[in-house]
Amino acid sequence: MSRPQTGDGRTAVTRELDHTADVALLVTAQSLPDLFAGAALGMVRMLAGDDLSGGREEKVLVLEDVDHESLLVNWLNALLSLSDTEGFVPTSVVVTLSSGPRLKATIRGLRGAPQRLHAKAATFHMLAITRRAGSWRTTVVFDV
């Protein structure tokens, strides 16, 4: 179990789950923006390990989609694309969500961090974002 810290000092809880030939990540957070940030940082730790420190570059991403589930998948896939095309690996993420739903994220990260696992994409398989007892929760399955 991991507790990635978002860029604004809050935390989300992530845990890798056994999932057939793919990999899955369970994410729990106190707010929806923290769920999105925690999913991103949990994915990075799952793919690159915990040997990341600092954040030498900063990027801003703005995405909009039809619902929060689609937005989450597109957000994670945008980060995977940055990793594939630019070698950029996030180390800190601050997410703001607004209606639409629309996401604006400030991402600090490193270039060329080692990867222990390669994911092709975040998927919609069994994806649902739920809120229970004041906590947000989702499980994201990655195609590897």
C-alpha positions as CSV (number, residue, x, y, z in Angstrom):
1,M,0.0,0.0,0.0
2,S,1.3,3.4,-0.9
3,R,0.3,6.9,0.2
4,P,1.4,9.2,-2.6
5,Q,1.4,12.9,-1.6
6,T,-0.2,15.2,-4.0
7,G,1.5,18.5,-4.9
8,D,-0.5,20.4,-2.3
9,G,0.5,18.1,0.6
10,R,-2.6,15.9,0.8
11,T,-2.5,12.2,0.3
12,A,-4.4,9.4,-1.4
13,V,-4.1,5.8,-0.7
14,T,-3.2,3.4,-3.5
15,R,-2.7,-0.3,-3.7
16,E,-1.7,-2.6,-6.6
17,L,-4.2,-5.4,-7.1
18,D,-3.8,-8.8,-8.7
19,H,-5.6,-8.8,-12.0
20,T,-5.3,-11.5,-14.6
21,A,-2.6,-10.5,-17.2
22,D,-3.2,-6.8,-16.6
23,V,-2.5,-4.8,-13.5
24,A,-5.0,-2.9,-11.4
25,L,-4.7,0.0,-9.0
26,L,-7.1,0.7,-6.2
27,V,-7.2,4.4,-5.2
28,T,-9.0,6.0,-2.2
29,A,-8.9,9.7,-1.4
30,Q,-10.9,12.3,0.6
31,S,-11.7,14.5,-2.4
32,L,-12.2,13.9,-6.1
33,P,-9.2,16.0,-7.1
34,D,-7.1,14.0,-4.7
35,L,-8.4,10.8,-6.3
36,F,-7.2,12.0,-9.7
37,A,-3.8,13.0,-8.3
38,G,-3.5,9.8,-6.3
39,A,-4.3,7.7,-9.4
40,A,-1.6,9.5,-11.4
41,L,1.1,9.1,-8.7
42,G,0.0,5.6,-7.8
43,M,0.4,4.7,-11.5
44,V,3.8,6.2,-11.6
45,R,5.0,4.3,-8.6
46,M,3.5,1.1,-10.0
47,L,5.3,1.7,-13.3
48,A,8.6,3.3,-12.2
49,G,9.0,2.3,-8.6
50,D,9.7,4.5,-5.6
51,D,13.2,5.7,-6.7
52,L,11.8,9.1,-7.9
53,S,12.7,12.3,-6.2
54,G,12.4,16.0,-7.0
55,G,10.7,17.5,-10.0
56,R,12.9,19.3,-12.4
57,E,10.3,20.2,-15.0
58,E,6.8,21.5,-14.8
59,K,3.9,20.9,-17.2
60,V,0.2,22.0,-17.2
61,L,-2.4,19.7,-18.7
62,V,-6.0,20.7,-19.3
63,L,-8.5,18.0,-20.3
64,E,-12.3,17.9,-20.6
65,D,-14.6,14.9,-21.1
66,V,-18.2,13.7,-20.8
67,D,-18.0,12.2,-17.2
68,H,-15.4,11.7,-14.4
69,E,-14.7,8.1,-15.5
70,S,-13.8,9.1,-19.0
71,L,-11.8,12.0,-17.7
72,L,-9.8,9.8,-15.4
73,V,-8.9,7.3,-18.2
74,N,-8.0,10.1,-20.5
75,W,-5.9,11.8,-17.8
76,L,-3.9,8.7,-17.0
77,N,-3.4,7.9,-20.7
78,A,-2.2,11.5,-21.3
79,L,0.4,10.9,-18.6
80,L,1.4,7.6,-20.1
81,S,1.7,9.3,-23.5
82,L,4.0,12.0,-21.9
83,S,6.1,9.1,-20.5
84,D,6.3,7.3,-23.9
85,T,6.9,10.4,-26.1
86,E,9.0,12.6,-23.8
87,G,10.3,10.3,-21.1
88,F,8.5,12.6,-18.6
89,V,7.6,10.9,-15.3
90,P,5.4,12.9,-12.7
91,T,6.7,13.2,-9.2
92,S,4.2,15.8,-7.9
93,V,0.6,16.5,-9.1
94,V,-1.9,19.2,-8.2
95,V,-5.3,18.7,-9.8
96,T,-8.3,21.1,-10.0
97,L,-11.6,19.8,-11.3
98,S,-14.5,21.9,-12.5
99,S,-17.8,21.3,-14.2
100,G,-17.8,19.8,-17.7
101,P,-16.1,17.8,-16.2
102,R,-12.8,19.6,-16.7
103,L,-9.4,18.9,-15.2
104,K,-6.4,21.3,-14.9
105,A,-3.3,19.7,-13.5
106,T,0.1,21.2,-12.7
107,I,2.6,18.4,-12.9
108,R,6.2,18.4,-11.8
109,G,8.5,15.6,-12.9
110,L,11.6,14.1,-14.2
111,R,12.8,13.0,-17.6
112,G,14.2,9.5,-18.3
113,A,13.2,7.8,-15.0
114,P,13.6,4.0,-15.1
115,Q,10.5,1.9,-15.6
116,R,10.0,-1.5,-14.0
117,L,6.7,-2.1,-15.9
118,H,5.3,-0.8,-19.1
119,A,1.6,0.0,-19.4
120,K,0.0,0.5,-22.8
121,A,-3.1,2.2,-21.5
122,A,-5.5,2.8,-18.6
123,T,-8.8,1.1,-19.5
124,F,-12.5,1.4,-18.8
125,H,-12.6,-2.3,-17.6
126,M,-14.7,-2.4,-14.4
127,L,-14.1,1.4,-13.9
128,A,-16.4,3.2,-11.6
129,I,-15.7,6.2,-9.3
130,T,-17.8,5.9,-6.1
131,R,-18.1,7.9,-2.9
132,R,-18.8,6.1,0.4
133,A,-18.5,7.4,3.9
134,G,-16.9,10.6,2.8
135,S,-14.2,8.9,0.7
136,W,-13.8,8.6,-3.1
137,R,-12.7,5.3,-4.5
138,T,-11.9,3.7,-7.8
139,T,-10.1,0.8,-9.3
140,V,-8.2,1.4,-12.6
141,V,-7.1,-1.5,-14.8
142,F,-4.0,-1.0,-17.0
143,D,-3.3,-2.9,-20.2
144,V,0.3,-4.1,-20.0
